[in-house]
Amino acid sequence: MAQPLPGAVPPTASRPDRYGRPARRVTPTLRRWLVAAGLGLAVALTALFWIGSRSGVDAGVTRLAVVSDHRVDITFELHKAASATAVCVVRARDASGAQTGYAQVAVGPAGDDTVTLTHHLVTTRRAVTGEVTGCRLADD
């Protein structure tokens, strides 16, 4: 067997000058804190985007009456600022889900923040459902 050269480093010895300092490990406690902070940030950003995307108008159908093969009466409740004007889209669908009627309904300023309105929607054939698909504040 050959003799090692004088000053040679055995292969199992550490060489900090060659490889640098060992990498710092993330402790389990630090990892938990980082995960919790990331989740908190995600929830906060989601809430901010949700609040920012709201239009200040909310509506929902409270009553639907199928009057004939060519008309439905859609009663809906609208929540908006009393001084604001809103435009809501109402539509009716038949049993297959196809749209049978569509209208944009403008709701002007009212004495209260909640307005209940019935719209007589003309349809092309018998509808089985009616809905308010969305409302927005009108551009004044």
C-alpha positions as CSV (number, residue, x, y, z in Angstrom):
1,M,0.0,0.0,0.0
2,A,1.3,3.5,-0.9
3,Q,2.2,6.0,1.8
4,P,0.3,9.2,1.9
5,L,2.2,12.3,0.9
6,P,3.3,14.6,3.7
7,G,0.6,17.3,4.3
8,A,-2.1,15.4,2.4
9,V,-5.6,15.5,3.8
10,P,-7.4,12.3,4.2
11,P,-10.5,12.0,2.1
12,T,-12.8,11.9,5.1
13,A,-11.6,15.1,6.6
14,S,-13.6,18.3,6.4
15,R,-12.4,21.1,4.1
16,P,-14.2,24.3,5.2
17,D,-11.8,26.4,3.1
18,R,-12.9,24.4,0.1
19,Y,-16.6,24.0,0.6
20,G,-17.5,27.1,2.7
21,R,-19.6,27.2,5.8
22,P,-22.3,24.5,6.0
23,A,-25.8,25.6,4.9
24,R,-28.0,27.0,7.6
25,R,-31.0,24.7,8.4
26,V,-34.5,26.0,8.9
27,T,-35.7,24.9,12.3
28,P,-39.2,23.4,12.5
29,T,-40.4,26.3,14.7
30,L,-39.2,28.8,12.1
31,R,-40.8,26.8,9.3
32,R,-44.2,26.8,11.2
33,W,-43.9,30.6,11.6
34,L,-43.2,31.1,7.9
35,V,-46.1,28.9,6.9
36,A,-48.4,30.8,9.3
37,A,-47.2,34.1,8.0
38,G,-47.7,33.0,4.4
39,L,-51.3,31.8,5.0
40,G,-52.1,35.0,6.9
41,L,-50.8,37.1,4.0
42,A,-52.9,35.0,1.5
43,V,-56.1,35.5,3.6
44,A,-55.5,39.2,3.9
45,L,-54.9,39.7,0.1
46,T,-58.0,37.6,-0.7
47,A,-60.1,39.8,1.6
48,L,-58.7,43.0,0.1
49,F,-59.4,41.8,-3.5
50,W,-62.9,40.7,-2.5
51,I,-63.7,44.0,-0.8
52,G,-62.3,45.9,-3.8
53,S,-64.4,43.9,-6.3
54,R,-67.7,44.6,-4.6
55,S,-69.8,47.1,-6.5
56,G,-71.8,48.5,-3.6
57,V,-74.9,46.9,-5.0
58,D,-76.5,43.6,-4.0
59,A,-79.7,42.0,-5.3
60,G,-81.6,38.7,-4.9
61,V,-84.8,37.3,-6.2
62,T,-87.6,37.1,-3.6
63,R,-90.5,35.9,-5.8
64,L,-91.0,34.5,-9.2
65,A,-94.4,34.1,-10.9
66,V,-94.8,32.5,-14.3
67,V,-97.7,34.4,-15.7
68,S,-97.9,32.9,-19.2
69,D,-95.9,31.3,-21.9
70,H,-94.6,34.7,-22.7
71,R,-94.2,36.5,-19.4
72,V,-92.7,36.0,-15.9
73,D,-92.8,38.5,-13.0
74,I,-89.5,38.6,-11.1
75,T,-89.6,40.3,-7.8
76,F,-86.2,41.2,-6.4
77,E,-84.8,43.1,-3.4
78,L,-82.0,45.5,-4.2
79,H,-79.5,46.9,-1.6
80,K,-77.8,50.1,-2.6
81,A,-77.1,53.6,-1.3
82,A,-80.5,55.5,-1.3
83,S,-79.1,58.3,-3.5
84,A,-77.6,55.9,-6.1
85,T,-79.0,54.6,-9.4
86,A,-78.3,51.0,-10.2
87,V,-78.7,48.9,-13.3
88,C,-79.7,45.2,-12.8
89,V,-79.8,42.5,-15.4
90,V,-82.7,40.1,-15.1
91,R,-83.3,37.0,-17.2
92,A,-85.5,34.0,-17.5
93,R,-84.6,30.5,-18.5
94,D,-86.7,27.5,-19.8
95,A,-86.5,23.9,-18.6
96,S,-83.4,23.2,-20.7
97,G,-81.6,26.2,-19.2
98,A,-81.8,28.3,-22.4
99,Q,-82.4,32.0,-22.0
100,T,-85.9,33.0,-22.9
101,G,-85.9,36.6,-21.7
102,Y,-83.5,39.4,-20.8
103,A,-83.7,42.9,-19.6
104,Q,-81.6,45.7,-18.0
105,V,-83.6,47.3,-15.2
106,A,-82.6,50.8,-14.0
107,V,-83.5,51.5,-10.3
108,G,-83.2,55.2,-9.5
109,P,-82.7,56.9,-6.1
110,A,-85.1,55.9,-3.4
111,G,-86.0,56.8,0.1
112,D,-84.3,53.8,1.6
113,D,-81.2,51.6,1.0
114,T,-83.4,48.6,0.3
115,V,-85.7,48.6,-2.7
116,T,-88.2,45.8,-3.6
117,L,-89.1,45.9,-7.3
118,T,-91.2,43.6,-9.5
119,H,-90.2,43.5,-13.2
120,H,-92.6,42.0,-15.8
121,L,-90.2,40.2,-18.1
122,V,-91.3,39.3,-21.6
123,T,-90.1,35.8,-22.7
124,T,-89.9,34.0,-26.1
125,R,-91.3,30.8,-24.7
126,R,-92.4,29.4,-21.3
127,A,-89.8,30.1,-18.6
128,V,-89.4,28.0,-15.4
129,T,-86.9,30.3,-13.6
130,G,-85.9,33.9,-13.3
131,E,-82.8,35.5,-11.9
132,V,-81.0,38.7,-11.3
133,T,-77.6,38.0,-12.7
134,G,-75.9,41.1,-11.5
135,C,-76.2,44.8,-10.6
136,R,-73.9,47.7,-10.9
137,L,-74.0,51.4,-10.1
138,A,-75.0,53.5,-13.1
139,D,-72.5,56.0,-14.5
140,D,-74.1,59.3,-13.6
